[in-house]
Amino acid sequence: KLAWEKLQSNNIYQNVRGIQVMTAMNVIDAINKITQHLNHKNPYVYSEAQYSIVRLNGFEGLKFLDSLEKPLSDWQQMRLSQAIKTLSHSDFDSICQWLSNQNQTVINFALSLIRKFRIHSIHDNVINLLNHQEIDVRINAIKTLQTIDNSTTMDTLIEIYPKQENLIKVEIIKFINRTGDKSQMPFIKDILEKERDIYILIEVVNLLKKFNDYTHLQEKATDINLDSKLLTVIKNALHSKL
């Protein structure tokens, strides 16, 4: 009774406490009332309402994402993801739709679910995000592909590499690092020849070091025309080997 009173109060703090208590007591009958708070003007109230209906109603509680205009904070995305314990194949359609949502944070949340549950059937939908205008979405897409990669993933990333911003290029190199795919060595060496961004070069040198290709690094270290910054990176890598 006290929780119902808090839930219907005009006081923001009381609203939040009411939602939290109803959620803790698993009061399913409170879902409709809590749902009304999804449009509350206060972010603490509507954020708690979002989390509550997912806790009480599982994946079905995420339907508010279809029309969500407000951003989901990283913290809220984590809470919502943790609240989802299982998925059914019928849920995949909703996740695919969220990948084309106008709200960037909804896309990133959908990607977090794909990573968590390793939904390989949505691979091609994630690939399509590599053309997204927002760099953050593309970075998250590459991280997601790491968990659901197939025989075509690496070829696609290498194909898009030349036209990407440096942040994306670094993420693609990290992808190769995480896979440990030594068959990409020619591509990595080519990057070392063409790129000038120091952060990209550091990633490449570290990758060559991981693959134990010290011969190539030593050859580059003797190149009199080598950029001084790259030379320093290579010498540090070779020195740390010792």
Disulfide bonds with the S-S distance in Angstrom:
none
